[in-house]
Amino acid sequence: MTDPSTRQYRFSLVMITTLFFMWGFVHNLDPILIPHLRRSFSLTVLESALVDSAVFIAYFVMALPAGLLIRRAGYKAAIICGLLLFATGSLMFIPAANTQQYIVFLAALFTIACGLTILETAANPYVTLLGRPDRAAQRINLAQSFNGLAATLAPIIGARLILVHGADDAQLAAMPEAARQAALAAEAASVKGPYMMLGLVILAIAVVFWFLKLPEVGGRSDNAPAKSSLGEALAVPSIRRGAIAQFFYVGAQVCVFSFFILYATRSAGVSPVTAADYLGWGCGMAFMVGRFVGTGLMRVVAPARLLWMYALACTVLAAVAMVATGVASLAAVIGIAFFMSIMFPTIFSLGLQGAGHHADMGSGLIIMAIVGGALLPLLFGFVSDVTHNVQYGYAVPLLCFVVIAWFARASLRQASREARVTPSSMGVTKRV
């Protein structure tokens, strides 16, 4: 690693952290889009889950190309490429709303997600490398905390800009078909303004990164292998377990956040806008606070142990969410948001721990596993439709948290084995 000034490292970390906020903001507009498009296009829960599928399939498709782009062009070029795709997808919401085609909305979301895949594949490992290795988990949790801030603000702002109802369900049912379609089309057009503004902001950030000089990090020694293949990266146990855990974590997070408005209106009987406020001020705030609290706790608790404890807490709360009603049901899901908060960055950090020159390909694999956010919400929607109760869909995230607890325990065992037998500087084995 080169040794630039501390100021250069700090400013670079600040700029990279803005990316965590921006992709957190657009991801947390999806729970607003799902009920909005479901109403506009008369979708089932399963059909509305295609919003998440369009987003997270992009992670599967683009993760490895993103890793190759970083390897060939570097972190800065990859970040700028990701930002340009992000902005393009945001601006595609204008023709999507004009044409009133659900497939065009899904194409816009897919384009945004392709940009986000590149950004996440670059920014997550870059943050872990931008400083002391022993502080990598804390550093990435701190950066991801601003993702949590976005999770608080996006639903609150998005609900007021996007969830614009010109007529209630009874009025729509009484309208002639042509008038009803026109009213729904007017509602669907409310996405144009917010996404146009978002696209312009992202373009401005791309210009800043064009002129920004990022420090080079993670240099290899002369005798280290220059590249790692997909098979070699998969052969590293921590990377393989990290990819599995990330698949189930992202699936769980998407299920919890994306279906929250549908869940809250069913379990607590609140309006969609009130549910969006609970999503922002409740789940989003709990998610953000959980990130900061978790970052602090990692100073005294091993990240893997903390992850295990949080996964067990989420498992219990998911069971409660399946059967509780009223305020108790909302409190259970808000609690899940708090304990989920450290999972993505901690899984990412533990998965790459000791990966060495496999880190770039390993990062792509773990980001590719985000495809869980495309597949598991479909299972959530299927369970909800079959049982006619969205609460029973929480069986899916419950299973996910069990898998994450397994990953945490495996990481703890690996750390314990490494601590028992540590080579000394004299080449003699000592037990600690």
C-alpha positions as CSV (number, residue, x, y, z in Angstrom):
1,M,0.0,0.0,0.0
2,T,1.3,3.4,-0.8
3,D,1.6,6.0,1.9
4,P,-0.3,9.2,0.8
5,S,-1.1,11.9,3.3
6,T,-3.8,11.2,5.9
7,R,-5.8,14.1,4.4
8,Q,-5.8,12.4,1.0
9,Y,-7.1,9.2,2.6
10,R,-9.8,11.0,4.6
11,F,-11.1,13.0,1.6
12,S,-11.2,10.0,-0.6
13,L,-13.1,8.1,2.1
14,V,-15.6,10.9,2.4
15,M,-16.2,10.9,-1.4
16,I,-16.5,7.1,-1.5
17,T,-19.0,7.3,1.4
18,T,-21.2,9.6,-0.7
19,L,-21.6,6.6,-3.1
20,F,-22.9,4.5,-0.2
21,F,-25.5,7.2,0.5
22,M,-26.6,7.5,-3.1
23,W,-27.1,3.8,-3.8
24,G,-28.8,3.4,-0.5
25,F,-31.2,6.2,-1.4
26,V,-32.2,4.7,-4.8
27,H,-32.5,1.2,-3.3
28,N,-34.8,2.4,-0.6
29,L,-37.1,4.1,-3.2
30,D,-38.0,0.5,-4.4
31,P,-40.4,-0.1,-1.4
32,I,-42.2,3.0,-2.6
33,L,-42.2,1.9,-6.2
34,I,-43.6,-1.5,-5.5
35,P,-47.1,-0.4,-4.1
36,H,-47.1,2.5,-6.5
37,L,-46.6,0.3,-9.6
38,R,-48.8,-2.4,-8.1
39,R,-51.7,0.0,-8.0
40,S,-50.9,1.6,-11.4
41,F,-50.7,-1.7,-13.2
42,S,-53.0,-3.8,-11.1
43,L,-50.3,-6.3,-10.2
44,T,-50.2,-9.3,-7.8
45,V,-47.7,-9.4,-4.9
46,L,-45.6,-11.8,-7.0
47,E,-45.7,-9.6,-10.1
48,S,-44.8,-6.5,-8.1
49,A,-41.8,-8.4,-6.7
50,L,-40.3,-8.2,-10.3
51,V,-39.2,-4.7,-9.3
52,D,-36.7,-6.3,-7.0
53,S,-35.9,-9.0,-9.5
54,A,-35.0,-6.4,-12.2
55,V,-32.7,-4.7,-9.7
56,F,-30.9,-7.7,-8.3
57,I,-30.6,-9.8,-11.4
58,A,-28.3,-7.0,-12.6
59,Y,-26.0,-7.8,-9.7
60,F,-25.7,-11.4,-10.9
61,V,-25.1,-10.4,-14.5
62,M,-22.7,-7.5,-13.9
63,A,-20.7,-8.5,-10.8
64,L,-17.9,-10.5,-12.5
65,P,-17.6,-8.0,-15.5
66,A,-17.4,-5.3,-12.8
67,G,-14.5,-7.1,-11.1
68,L,-12.7,-7.4,-14.5
69,L,-13.3,-3.7,-15.2
70,I,-11.7,-2.8,-11.8
71,R,-8.7,-5.1,-12.6
72,R,-8.1,-3.6,-16.0
73,A,-9.1,0.0,-15.5
74,G,-8.8,0.6,-11.8
75,Y,-11.2,1.8,-9.1
76,K,-11.6,5.3,-10.3
77,A,-12.6,4.4,-13.9
78,A,-15.0,1.7,-12.6
79,I,-16.7,4.2,-10.2
80,I,-17.2,6.7,-13.0
81,C,-18.6,4.0,-15.3
82,G,-21.0,2.9,-12.6
83,L,-22.1,6.5,-11.9
84,L,-22.9,7.0,-15.6
85,L,-25.0,3.9,-15.8
86,F,-26.8,4.9,-12.6
87,A,-27.6,8.3,-14.1
88,T,-28.8,6.8,-17.4
89,G,-31.2,4.4,-15.7
90,S,-32.6,7.2,-13.5
91,L,-33.3,9.4,-16.6
92,M,-35.0,6.4,-18.3
93,F,-37.9,6.8,-15.9
94,I,-39.0,9.7,-18.0
95,P,-39.8,7.6,-21.1
96,A,-41.0,4.8,-18.9
97,A,-43.7,7.1,-17.4
98,N,-44.5,8.5,-20.8
99,T,-45.0,5.1,-22.5
100,Q,-46.9,3.6,-19.5
101,Q,-45.2,0.2,-20.0
102,Y,-44.3,-1.8,-16.9
103,I,-41.4,-3.5,-18.8
104,V,-39.8,-0.1,-19.5
105,F,-39.9,0.7,-15.8
106,L,-38.2,-2.7,-15.2
107,A,-35.6,-1.9,-17.8
108,A,-34.8,1.5,-16.2
109,L,-34.4,-0.3,-12.8
110,F,-32.1,-2.9,-14.4
111,T,-29.9,-0.2,-15.9
112,I,-29.6,1.6,-12.5
113,A,-28.7,-1.7,-10.9
114,C,-26.0,-2.4,-13.4
115,G,-24.4,0.9,-12.4
116,L,-24.9,0.1,-8.7
117,T,-23.2,-3.3,-9.2
118,I,-20.1,-1.7,-10.5
119,L,-20.1,0.9,-7.7
120,E,-20.6,-1.6,-5.0
121,T,-18.0,-4.0,-6.4
122,A,-15.5,-1.1,-6.4
123,A,-16.4,0.8,-3.3
124,N,-16.8,-2.0,-0.8
125,P,-13.3,-3.5,-1.2
126,Y,-11.8,0.0,-1.7
127,V,-13.0,1.1,1.7
128,T,-11.6,-2.1,3.3
129,L,-8.2,-1.3,1.7
130,L,-8.2,2.4,2.4
131,G,-6.4,2.3,5.8
132,R,-5.3,-0.2,8.5
133,P,-6.3,-3.8,7.8
134,D,-7.4,-4.4,11.4
135,R,-9.9,-1.6,11.1
136,A,-11.4,-2.8,7.8
137,A,-14.7,-4.1,9.3
138,Q,-15.2,-0.9,11.3
139,R,-14.4,1.3,8.3
140,I,-16.8,-0.4,6.0
141,N,-19.5,-0.4,8.7
142,L,-19.0,3.3,9.1
143,A,-19.3,4.0,5.4
144,Q,-22.4,1.7,5.2
145,S,-23.9,3.8,8.1
146,F,-24.6,6.5,5.5
147,N,-26.4,3.9,3.5
148,G,-28.6,3.6,6.6
149,L,-29.1,7.3,6.6
150,A,-30.4,7.0,3.1
151,A,-32.7,4.2,4.2
152,T,-34.3,6.7,6.6
153,L,-34.7,9.6,4.2
154,A,-35.7,7.8,1.0
155,P,-39.1,6.4,2.0
156,I,-40.1,9.6,3.7
157,I,-39.2,11.8,0.7
158,G,-40.3,9.2,-1.9
159,A,-43.7,8.6,-0.3
160,R,-44.5,12.3,-0.6
161,L,-43.2,12.7,-4.2
162,I,-44.3,9.3,-5.7
163,L,-47.3,8.0,-3.7
164,V,-49.7,10.6,-5.2
165,H,-53.2,9.2,-5.4
166,G,-55.7,11.3,-7.4
167,A,-58.6,9.0,-6.6
168,D,-59.3,6.3,-4.0
169,D,-60.1,2.7,-4.9
170,A,-63.8,3.2,-4.7
171,Q,-63.7,6.1,-7.1
172,L,-61.5,4.2,-9.5
173,A,-63.9,1.3,-9.5
174,A,-66.8,3.6,-10.3
175,M,-65.0,5.1,-13.3
176,P,-65.4,4.0,-16.9
177,E,-62.4,2.0,-18.1
178,A,-60.8,4.8,-20.2
179,A,-61.1,7.3,-17.3
180,R,-59.7,4.8,-14.8
181,Q,-56.7,4.1,-17.0
182,A,-56.1,7.8,-17.5
183,A,-56.2,8.4,-13.7
184,L,-53.7,5.6,-13.1
185,A,-51.5,6.9,-15.8
186,A,-51.4,10.3,-14.2
187,E,-50.4,8.7,-10.9
188,A,-47.6,6.6,-12.5
189,A,-46.2,9.8,-14.0
190,S,-45.3,11.1,-10.5
191,V,-42.0,9.2,-10.7
192,K,-40.6,11.4,-13.5
193,G,-39.5,14.4,-11.4
194,P,-37.8,12.6,-8.5
195,Y,-35.8,10.3,-10.8
196,M,-34.8,13.1,-13.2
197,M,-33.4,15.1,-10.2
198,L,-31.6,11.9,-9.0
199,G,-30.1,11.4,-12.4
200,L,-28.8,14.9,-12.6
201,V,-27.2,14.7,-9.1
202,I,-25.5,11.5,-10.1
203,L,-24.1,13.1,-13.2
204,A,-22.7,15.9,-11.1
205,I,-21.0,13.4,-8.7
206,A,-19.5,11.6,-11.8
207,V,-17.9,14.9,-12.9
208,V,-16.4,15.3,-9.4
209,F,-14.9,11.9,-9.5
210,W,-13.5,12.6,-13.0
211,F,-11.3,15.3,-11.5
212,L,-10.6,13.6,-8.1
213,K,-7.3,11.9,-7.6
214,L,-7.9,8.7,-5.6
215,P,-5.0,7.1,-3.8
216,E,-3.8,3.7,-5.1
217,V,-4.3,0.9,-2.6
218,G,-3.8,-2.8,-2.3
219,G,-0.7,-3.1,-4.3
220,R,0.8,-6.5,-4.9
221,S,4.3,-7.7,-4.2
222,D,6.5,-8.6,-7.2
223,N,6.2,-12.4,-6.5
224,A,2.5,-12.4,-5.9
225,P,0.2,-13.9,-8.5
226,A,-1.1,-11.1,-10.8
227,K,-4.6,-12.5,-11.2
228,S,-7.0,-14.9,-9.6
229,S,-9.5,-17.1,-11.5
230,L,-13.1,-17.6,-10.6
231,G,-12.3,-21.2,-9.5
232,E,-9.4,-20.1,-7.3
233,A,-11.5,-17.5,-5.6
234,L,-14.3,-20.1,-5.0
235,A,-11.7,-22.4,-3.5
236,V,-11.1,-20.0,-0.6
237,P,-13.5,-21.1,2.2
238,S,-14.2,-17.6,3.5
239,I,-15.1,-16.3,0.1
240,R,-17.4,-19.3,-0.6
241,R,-19.2,-19.0,2.7
242,G,-19.4,-15.2,2.3
243,A,-21.1,-15.5,-1.1
244,I,-23.7,-17.9,0.4
245,A,-24.3,-15.7,3.4
246,Q,-24.6,-12.6,1.2
247,F,-27.1,-14.3,-1.1
248,F,-29.4,-15.0,1.9
249,Y,-28.8,-11.7,3.6
250,V,-29.7,-9.5,0.7
251,G,-32.7,-11.7,0.0
252,A,-33.8,-11.1,3.6
253,Q,-33.2,-7.4,3.5
254,V,-35.2,-6.9,0.3
255,C,-38.1,-9.0,1.6
256,V,-38.2,-6.9,4.8
257,F,-37.9,-3.5,3.3
258,S,-39.6,-3.9,-0.1
259,F,-42.7,-5.5,1.3
260,F,-42.9,-3.4,4.4
261,I,-45.7,-1.1,3.2
262,L,-47.8,-4.1,2.1
263,Y,-47.0,-5.8,5.5
264,A,-47.8,-2.7,7.6
265,T,-51.1,-2.0,5.9
266,R,-52.1,-5.7,6.5
267,S,-50.8,-6.3,10.0
268,A,-51.4,-2.9,11.6
269,G,-54.1,-1.4,9.3
270,V,-52.3,1.8,8.6
271,S,-52.4,3.8,5.4
272,P,-49.6,3.5,2.7
273,V,-48.2,7.0,3.5
274,T,-48.2,6.2,7.3
275,A,-46.6,2.9,6.5
276,A,-43.9,4.8,4.5
277,D,-43.3,7.0,7.5
278,Y,-42.8,3.9,9.7
279,L,-40.5,2.5,7.1
280,G,-38.4,5.7,7.1
281,W,-38.5,6.9,10.7
282,G,-38.8,3.4,12.1
283,C,-36.9,0.9,10.0
284,G,-34.6,3.3,8.3
285,M,-33.6,5.1,11.5
286,A,-33.2,1.7,13.3
287,F,-31.0,0.5,10.4
288,M,-28.8,3.7,10.6
289,V,-28.5,3.7,14.4
290,G,-27.8,-0.1,14.3
291,R,-24.9,0.6,11.9
292,F,-23.3,3.2,14.2
293,V,-23.9,1.1,17.3
294,G,-22.5,-2.0,15.6
295,T,-19.4,-0.1,14.5
296,G,-18.8,1.0,18.1
297,L,-19.4,-2.5,19.5
298,M,-16.8,-4.0,17.2
299,R,-14.2,-2.3,19.2
300,V,-14.9,-4.7,22.0
301,V,-16.8,-7.6,20.3
302,A,-15.3,-9.6,17.5
303,P,-17.3,-8.8,14.2
304,A,-18.1,-12.5,13.7
305,R,-19.5,-12.9,17.2
306,L,-21.6,-9.8,16.9
307,L,-22.9,-11.0,13.6
308,W,-23.9,-14.3,15.2
309,M,-25.8,-12.6,18.0
310,Y,-27.6,-10.2,15.6
311,A,-28.6,-13.1,13.3
312,L,-30.2,-15.0,16.2
313,A,-32.1,-11.8,17.3
314,C,-33.4,-11.4,13.7
315,T,-34.5,-15.1,13.6
316,V,-36.6,-14.6,16.7
317,L,-38.1,-11.3,15.5
318,A,-39.0,-12.8,12.1
319,A,-41.0,-15.5,13.9
320,V,-42.8,-12.7,15.9
321,A,-43.5,-10.8,12.6
322,M,-45.3,-13.8,11.2
323,V,-48.0,-13.8,14.0
324,A,-48.1,-10.4,15.7
325,T,-50.6,-7.7,14.9
326,G,-50.8,-3.9,15.4
327,V,-47.9,-2.0,16.9
328,A,-46.2,-5.3,18.0
329,S,-45.9,-6.4,14.4
330,L,-44.3,-3.0,13.4
331,A,-42.0,-3.1,16.4
332,A,-40.8,-6.6,15.4
333,V,-39.9,-5.5,11.9
334,I,-38.2,-2.3,13.1
335,G,-36.2,-4.6,15.5
336,I,-35.2,-6.7,12.5
337,A,-34.0,-3.6,10.7
338,F,-31.8,-2.7,13.7
339,F,-30.1,-6.1,13.9
340,M,-29.8,-6.5,10.1
341,S,-27.8,-3.3,10.0
342,I,-24.3,-4.7,10.3
343,M,-24.8,-7.8,8.2
344,F,-23.9,-6.8,4.6
345,P,-20.6,-5.0,5.4
346,T,-19.6,-7.5,8.1
347,I,-20.3,-10.5,5.8
348,F,-18.4,-8.7,3.0
349,S,-15.4,-8.0,5.3
350,L,-15.3,-11.5,6.8
351,G,-15.7,-13.1,3.4
352,L,-12.6,-11.3,2.1
353,Q,-10.6,-11.7,5.3
354,G,-7.3,-13.3,4.3
355,A,-8.3,-13.5,0.7
356,G,-5.0,-11.9,-0.5
357,H,-4.7,-11.6,-4.3
358,H,-8.1,-13.3,-4.6
359,A,-9.8,-10.2,-3.2
360,D,-10.8,-8.6,-6.5
361,M,-12.5,-11.8,-7.9
362,G,-13.8,-12.6,-4.4
363,S,-15.4,-9.2,-4.2
364,G,-17.1,-9.8,-7.5
365,L,-18.4,-13.2,-6.3
366,I,-19.8,-11.8,-3.1
367,I,-21.4,-8.9,-5.0
368,M,-22.8,-11.5,-7.5
369,A,-24.5,-13.2,-4.6
370,I,-26.7,-10.1,-4.2
371,V,-28.9,-11.9,-6.8
372,G,-30.6,-13.3,-3.7
373,G,-32.4,-10.0,-3.7
374,A,-34.0,-11.0,-7.0
375,L,-35.0,-14.6,-6.2
376,L,-36.0,-14.7,-2.5
377,P,-38.6,-11.9,-2.7
378,L,-40.3,-13.9,-5.4
379,L,-40.6,-16.7,-2.9
380,F,-41.8,-14.2,-0.4
381,G,-44.5,-13.1,-2.8
382,F,-45.4,-16.6,-3.7
383,V,-45.9,-17.6,-0.1
384,S,-47.9,-14.4,0.5
385,D,-50.2,-15.0,-2.5
386,V,-50.7,-18.7,-1.7
387,T,-51.6,-18.1,1.9
388,H,-53.4,-14.8,1.2
389,N,-51.3,-13.4,4.1
390,V,-48.2,-11.3,3.6
391,Q,-47.1,-11.9,7.2
392,Y,-46.5,-15.6,6.4
393,G,-44.0,-14.5,3.8
394,Y,-41.7,-13.8,6.8
395,A,-40.8,-17.5,6.9
396,V,-38.4,-16.6,4.0
397,P,-36.3,-14.0,5.9
398,L,-36.4,-16.3,9.0
399,L,-34.7,-19.0,7.0
400,C,-32.2,-16.5,5.7
401,F,-31.2,-15.4,9.2
402,V,-30.5,-19.0,10.2
403,V,-28.1,-19.3,7.3
404,I,-26.3,-16.0,8.4
405,A,-26.0,-17.4,11.9
406,W,-24.3,-20.5,10.4
407,F,-21.9,-18.2,8.5
408,A,-21.0,-16.2,11.6
409,R,-20.3,-19.4,13.6
410,A,-18.1,-20.8,10.8
411,S,-16.2,-17.5,10.8
412,L,-15.8,-17.7,14.6
413,R,-14.4,-21.2,14.3
414,Q,-12.0,-20.2,11.6
415,A,-10.7,-17.2,13.7
416,S,-10.3,-19.5,16.7
417,R,-8.3,-22.0,14.7
418,E,-6.0,-19.3,13.4
419,A,-5.6,-17.9,16.9
420,R,-4.6,-21.2,18.4
421,V,-1.7,-21.8,16.0
422,T,0.1,-18.7,15.0
423,P,3.6,-18.7,13.4
424,S,6.0,-16.6,15.3
425,S,8.6,-14.4,13.6
426,M,11.2,-17.0,14.5
427,G,9.4,-19.7,12.6
428,V,8.4,-21.5,15.8
429,T,4.7,-22.3,16.4
430,K,3.2,-20.8,19.5
431,R,-0.3,-21.2,20.9
432,V,-2.3,-18.1,22.0
